[in-house]
């Protein structure tokens, strides 16, 4: 795994840089994800409504993703990525020290600012430095790396949760993330010959489908991240070890599967792959709402996790219609769009869960997936109409 061998045609310096920081932020963010729900229930004693509010506030940094644009006036993109990884690790490392409602919000915000800003810049650098055939392959490999790193974090939590307190586990995964961020600060993988990125907000009519699908993706993602896992812990009483095993299964599958997803995009195209994703998501969300079996719910979670990775096809679709100078500002704006619905969906979903039953958020997820399924049918037309002319 290390040092990484770049795919054919990939810029080796940028590939290593993104490899390093992807591994670090994965350890920090996924370590936080693995531990948070059980920590929130067992140590911080948060209710479903409290948890929904924390998760909504966690998405505020994503809503502020457009702030990356003025930040790029004073800092290069790769520096922003390294600092963001450092912040992700620091927020994660501090979480376990403060097991109460308000401090959990504060450490979550620090971690979230780092992670969301890294994700936006990471996607921007990917789309700038790799061509339309190489990008899906690189994305798939980096997603596979993230799954492998997440598997390592899951193994760590599984074997250490019986004798290490939450404080120490959060600290260890956070420190590893911080280390990669510091390392990244000393690297310069840039290519001065690439088009200069616009330093202002960019909205173009031809990107409308990308914007709308990104909005629906953000809402659906929150239902998956917040309520699917909370269903397993709160309703089906999954322990921290059981959750760790479930995550290990997910990560082991996706470690091998994600590189294939990138190649599949080149083989069948974005429309077909996203259609498979959204069709499956409709069935999965309906299953969450109707099953009474913990085993079935666990299997649905694994399937949900697998197909969610197909969403990289949305970014490769954008790359095919984007003007080269629009990539960085549009990825920042997309981060904001992705989180518009994500700000209120967890809080609203938590309220609906308490007042009307846990099934309601999942039926909403099924409806959102149905809307996305209809929209992706015109992706091929949009590519034909709006692909930029080659020089």
FINUMAR-946307 format. One line per field, with one value per residue (C-alpha): residue number from 1; residue in three letters; x, y negated, z. Coordinates in pm, whole numbers. Layout:
resi: (NUM;...)
resn: (ALA;...)
east: (X;...)
north: (Y;...)
up: (Z;...)
end
This chain:
resi: (1;2;3;4;5;6;7;8;9;10;11;12;13;14;15;16;17;18;19;20;21;22;23;24;25;26;27;28;29;30;31;32;33;34;35;36;37;38;39;40;41;42;43;44;45;46;47;48;49;50;51;52;53;54;55;56;57;58;59;60;61;62;63;64;65;66;67;68;69;70;71;72;73;74;75;76;77;78;79;80;81;82;83;84;85;86;87;88;89;90;91;92;93;94;95;96;97;98;99;100;101;102;103;104;105;106;107;108;109;110;111;112;113;114;115;116;117;118;119;120;121;122;123;124;125;126;127;128;129;130;131;132;133;134;135;136;137;138;139;140;141;142;143;144;145;146;147;148;149;150;151;152;153;154;155;156;157;158;159;160;161;162;163;164;165;166;167;168;169;170;171;172;173;174;175;176;177;178;179;180;181;182;183;184;185;186;187;188;189;190;191;192;193;194;195;196;197;198;199;200;201;202;203;204;205;206;207;208;209;210;211;212;213;214;215;216;217;218;219;220;221;222;223;224;225;226;227;228;229;230;231;232;233;234;235;236;237;238;239;240;241;242;243;244;245;246;247;248;249;250;251;252;253;254;255;256;257;258;259;260;261;262;263;264;265;266;267;268;269;270;271;272;273;274;275;276;277;278;279;280;281;282;283;284;285;286;287;288;289;290;291;292;293;294;295;296;297;298;299;300;301;302;303;304;305;306;307;308;309;310;311;312;313;314;315;316;317;318;319;320;321;322;323;324;325;326;327;328;329;330;331;332;333;334;335;336;337;338;339;340;341;342;343;344;345;346;347;348;349;350;351;352;353;354;355;356;357;358;359;360;361;362;363;364;365;366;367;368;369;370;371;372;373;374;375;376;377;378;379;380;381;382;383;384;385;386;387;388;389;390;391)
resn: (UNK;UNK;UNK;UNK;UNK;UNK;UNK;UNK;UNK;UNK;UNK;UNK;UNK;UNK;UNK;UNK;UNK;UNK;UNK;UNK;UNK;UNK;UNK;UNK;UNK;UNK;UNK;UNK;UNK;UNK;UNK;UNK;UNK;UNK;UNK;UNK;UNK;UNK;UNK;UNK;UNK;UNK;UNK;UNK;UNK;UNK;UNK;UNK;UNK;UNK;UNK;UNK;UNK;UNK;UNK;UNK;UNK;UNK;UNK;UNK;UNK;UNK;UNK;UNK;UNK;UNK;UNK;UNK;UNK;UNK;UNK;UNK;UNK;UNK;UNK;UNK;UNK;UNK;UNK;UNK;UNK;UNK;UNK;UNK;UNK;UNK;UNK;UNK;UNK;UNK;UNK;UNK;UNK;UNK;UNK;UNK;UNK;UNK;UNK;UNK;UNK;UNK;UNK;UNK;UNK;UNK;UNK;UNK;UNK;UNK;UNK;UNK;UNK;UNK;UNK;UNK;UNK;UNK;UNK;UNK;UNK;UNK;UNK;UNK;UNK;UNK;UNK;UNK;UNK;UNK;UNK;UNK;UNK;UNK;UNK;UNK;UNK;UNK;UNK;UNK;UNK;UNK;UNK;UNK;UNK;UNK;UNK;UNK;UNK;UNK;UNK;UNK;UNK;UNK;UNK;UNK;UNK;UNK;UNK;UNK;UNK;UNK;UNK;UNK;UNK;UNK;UNK;UNK;UNK;UNK;UNK;UNK;UNK;UNK;UNK;UNK;UNK;UNK;UNK;UNK;UNK;UNK;UNK;UNK;UNK;UNK;UNK;UNK;UNK;UNK;UNK;UNK;UNK;UNK;UNK;UNK;UNK;UNK;UNK;UNK;UNK;UNK;UNK;UNK;UNK;UNK;UNK;UNK;UNK;UNK;UNK;UNK;UNK;UNK;UNK;UNK;UNK;UNK;UNK;UNK;UNK;UNK;UNK;UNK;UNK;UNK;UNK;UNK;UNK;UNK;UNK;UNK;UNK;UNK;UNK;UNK;UNK;UNK;UNK;UNK;UNK;UNK;UNK;UNK;UNK;UNK;UNK;UNK;UNK;UNK;UNK;UNK;UNK;UNK;UNK;UNK;UNK;UNK;UNK;UNK;UNK;UNK;UNK;UNK;UNK;UNK;UNK;UNK;UNK;UNK;UNK;UNK;UNK;UNK;UNK;UNK;UNK;UNK;UNK;UNK;UNK;UNK;UNK;UNK;UNK;UNK;UNK;UNK;UNK;UNK;UNK;UNK;UNK;UNK;UNK;UNK;UNK;UNK;UNK;UNK;UNK;UNK;UNK;UNK;UNK;UNK;UNK;UNK;UNK;UNK;UNK;UNK;UNK;UNK;UNK;UNK;UNK;UNK;UNK;UNK;UNK;UNK;UNK;UNK;UNK;UNK;UNK;UNK;UNK;UNK;UNK;UNK;UNK;UNK;UNK;UNK;UNK;UNK;UNK;UNK;UNK;UNK;UNK;UNK;UNK;UNK;UNK;UNK;UNK;UNK;UNK;UNK;UNK;UNK;UNK;UNK;UNK;UNK;UNK;UNK;UNK;UNK;UNK;UNK;UNK;UNK;UNK;UNK;UNK;UNK;UNK;UNK;UNK;UNK;UNK;UNK;UNK;UNK;UNK;UNK;UNK;UNK;UNK;UNK;UNK;UNK;UNK;UNK;UNK;UNK;UNK)
east: (0;284;446;168;213;15;-217;-92;-102;-142;72;287;351;-14;-120;113;-3;-370;-291;-123;-393;-677;-529;-491;-836;-988;-828;-945;-1295;-1385;-1235;-1466;-1761;-1694;-1680;-1923;-2266;-2185;-1995;-2298;-2537;-2318;-2095;-2258;-2614;-2755;-3116;-3223;-3316;-2981;-2797;-2990;-2896;-2528;-2531;-2702;-2442;-2172;-2280;-2251;-1884;-1999;-2256;-1971;-1765;-1781;-1540;-1266;-1279;-1154;-919;-749;-656;-407;-324;-254;-499;-257;-177;-548;-573;-289;-419;-767;-630;-456;-783;-970;-725;-729;-1108;-1116;-841;-1026;-1372;-1335;-1223;-1561;-1858;-2139;-2370;-2210;-1843;-1939;-2080;-1757;-1516;-1746;-1739;-1357;-1332;-1601;-1445;-1124;-1289;-1529;-1267;-1030;-1297;-1374;-1007;-934;-1205;-1082;-723;-838;-1038;-759;-462;-607;-786;-1138;-1017;-768;-985;-1236;-948;-769;-1094;-1163;-814;-835;-1178;-1025;-745;-1002;-1182;-854;-769;-1117;-1078;-762;-950;-1232;-991;-832;-1168;-1283;-979;-920;-1273;-1278;-975;-921;-1154;-1317;-1076;-771;-925;-1029;-683;-494;-684;-681;-305;-242;-452;-264;67;-29;-145;190;372;157;260;616;513;459;293;174;203;244;131;-228;-504;-527;-842;-1101;-1097;-1464;-1799;-1898;-2257;-2327;-2659;-2499;-2410;-2776;-2806;-2485;-2612;-2951;-2812;-2559;-2842;-3035;-2717;-2652;-2997;-2987;-2635;-2746;-3026;-2777;-2504;-2718;-3028;-2925;-2649;-2861;-3133;-2887;-2765;-3082;-3353;-3169;-2920;-2599;-2299;-1979;-1812;-2103;-2091;-1715;-1766;-2027;-1792;-1510;-1731;-1814;-1454;-1320;-1570;-1509;-1131;-1148;-1463;-1391;-1108;-1349;-1608;-1370;-1306;-1679;-1747;-1516;-1689;-2063;-2080;-2217;-2587;-2602;-2392;-2590;-2917;-2804;-2712;-3044;-3259;-3083;-3112;-3491;-3510;-3263;-3439;-3774;-3616;-3488;-3841;-4015;-3782;-3805;-3488;-3152;-2976;-3170;-3100;-2728;-2726;-2912;-2648;-2371;-2554;-2624;-2256;-2148;-2379;-2316;-1962;-2108;-2162;-1808;-1973;-2142;-1801;-1673;-1993;-1910;-1552;-1684;-1890;-1670;-1462;-1104;-1086;-1420;-1316;-1190;-1470;-1739;-1619;-1635;-1985;-2087;-1980;-2224;-2505;-2451;-2508;-2810;-3053;-2807;-2837;-3204;-3253;-3088;-3271;-3603;-3549;-3474;-3797;-3998;-3835;-3943;-4293;-4406;-4172;-3829;-3970;-4040;-3678;-3620;-3932;-3804;-3471;-3650;-3837;-3517;-3351;-3648;-3611;-3240;-3310;-3533;-3282;-2979;-3152;-3054;-2685;-2570;-2764;-2605;-2256;-2326;-2463;-2215;-1877;-1619;-1458;-1108;-824)
north: (0;-239;-406;-397;-316;-567;-446;-475;-838;-980;-1264;-1075;-1369;-1472;-1109;-1055;-1380;-1288;-931;-1053;-1299;-1067;-802;-1051;-1207;-862;-748;-1065;-1098;-730;-672;-948;-791;-447;-576;-868;-701;-468;-750;-977;-717;-561;-847;-1175;-1034;-1217;-1156;-1102;-1471;-1576;-1351;-1493;-1847;-1759;-1595;-1898;-2132;-1895;-1987;-2365;-2363;-2191;-2466;-2716;-2537;-2847;-3013;-2805;-3043;-3355;-3131;-3042;-3409;-3374;-3003;-2747;-2461;-2191;-2391;-2419;-2041;-1980;-2229;-2079;-1732;-1872;-2025;-1699;-1515;-1776;-1778;-1399;-1379;-1617;-1459;-1192;-1441;-1620;-1378;-1633;-1806;-2148;-2033;-1751;-2017;-2222;-1936;-1805;-2143;-2155;-1805;-1883;-2207;-2017;-1722;-1917;-2165;-1878;-1695;-1999;-2070;-1701;-1673;-1991;-1867;-1530;-1685;-1931;-1695;-1384;-1350;-1214;-855;-857;-1041;-757;-512;-741;-812;-441;-369;-646;-522;-176;-324;-497;-167;3;-271;-251;125;66;-182;69;344;102;12;375;501;197;98;351;207;-147;-435;-648;-928;-727;-582;-924;-1057;-784;-808;-1189;-1202;-981;-1216;-1519;-1354;-1321;-1684;-1804;-1587;-1732;-2085;-2003;-1871;-2067;-1852;-2142;-2175;-2538;-2461;-2380;-2641;-2902;-2850;-3125;-3294;-3394;-3219;-3039;-2954;-2838;-2730;-2429;-2288;-2280;-1900;-1862;-2118;-1947;-1594;-1724;-1875;-1546;-1353;-1568;-1503;-1131;-1103;-1244;-992;-714;-845;-971;-755;-420;-376;-526;-272;12;-122;-272;-43;287;238;302;280;93;425;527;190;235;577;430;152;403;601;280;169;511;532;176;205;443;310;-64;-42;155;-123;-367;-130;-60;-429;-416;-98;-172;-547;-763;-730;-352;-337;-610;-444;-125;-326;-509;-205;-8;-298;-304;63;24;-274;-98;203;-5;-133;204;471;599;805;683;915;777;420;501;648;344;120;309;281;-86;-153;25;-158;-496;-477;-484;-858;-928;-911;-1244;-1414;-1254;-1373;-1727;-1692;-1611;-1931;-2168;-2458;-2395;-2719;-2645;-2331;-2472;-2728;-2485;-2212;-2467;-2575;-2209;-2150;-2422;-2291;-1938;-2065;-2291;-2005;-1834;-2119;-2058;-1691;-1543;-1779;-1738;-1364;-1340;-1522;-1302;-994;-1096;-1220;-980;-680;-588;-480;-833;-947;-633;-682;-1034;-882;-649;-943;-1145;-847;-818;-1183;-1132;-820;-1020;-1304;-1091;-963;-1286;-1282;-1160;-1439;-1699;-1570;-1590;-1943;-2097;-1925;-2205;-2229;-2082;-2318)
up: (0;79;-106;-365;-733;-941;-1218;-1575;-1690;-1338;-1202;-944;-709;-683;-657;-359;-197;-225;-120;199;303;204;431;717;695;660;985;1160;1020;1004;1346;1470;1284;1428;1783;1782;1788;2077;2251;2210;2353;2624;2746;2642;2686;2384;2278;1917;1897;2050;1808;1515;1620;1659;1317;1163;1311;1188;837;886;770;453;399;435;170;-52;196;37;-261;-76;122;-207;-248;38;38;-234;-271;-161;155;232;198;444;702;670;742;1050;1175;1114;1334;1610;1635;1647;1909;2143;2118;2385;2649;2653;2692;2714;2468;2406;2402;2164;1930;1944;1880;1608;1433;1438;1296;1041;916;849;681;460;344;266;67;-149;-224;-273;-539;-706;-728;-860;-1142;-1232;-1235;-1403;-1738;-1792;-1841;-1554;-1299;-1239;-1191;-945;-760;-735;-605;-346;-238;-207;2;222;272;362;610;752;788;990;1211;1258;1361;1605;1763;1772;1957;2177;2282;2567;2743;2607;2702;2434;2528;2424;2108;1977;2065;1877;1547;1568;1621;1317;1105;1237;1147;778;774;906;649;372;468;357;13;-310;-578;-795;-1172;-1279;-1636;-1544;-1602;-1327;-1122;-1088;-747;-750;-716;-1035;-1129;-1483;-1628;-1795;-1451;-1337;-1334;-1135;-882;-840;-809;-557;-351;-344;-270;37;181;109;249;583;617;551;781;1067;1085;939;1196;1474;1385;1438;1774;1923;1780;1727;2015;1823;2059;1973;1885;1662;1487;1442;1282;1049;948;894;657;469;444;344;58;-57;-31;-326;-493;-514;-770;-990;-965;-1133;-1420;-1447;-1509;-1810;-1927;-1889;-1822;-1545;-1629;-1595;-1280;-1103;-1211;-1037;-727;-694;-777;-505;-260;-300;-202;85;246;217;384;675;735;721;858;1213;1185;1312;1067;770;883;904;552;419;576;395;61;125;193;-125;-365;-205;-343;-695;-640;-766;-1109;-1031;-1011;-1330;-1500;-1389;-1514;-1862;-1885;-1680;-1806;-1679;-1478;-1304;-1118;-787;-730;-843;-607;-324;-428;-468;-109;-3;-225;-94;258;211;269;502;751;824;731;1046;1285;1101;1074;1445;1525;1286;1440;1791;1699;1425;1428;1298;960;833;764;558;346;276;169;-71;-225;-271;-439;-675;-778;-843;-1049;-1282;-1318;-1407;-1719;-1900;-1805;-2148;-2317;-2090;-2171;-2545;-2515;-2275;-2303;-2354;-2696;-2710;-2789)
end
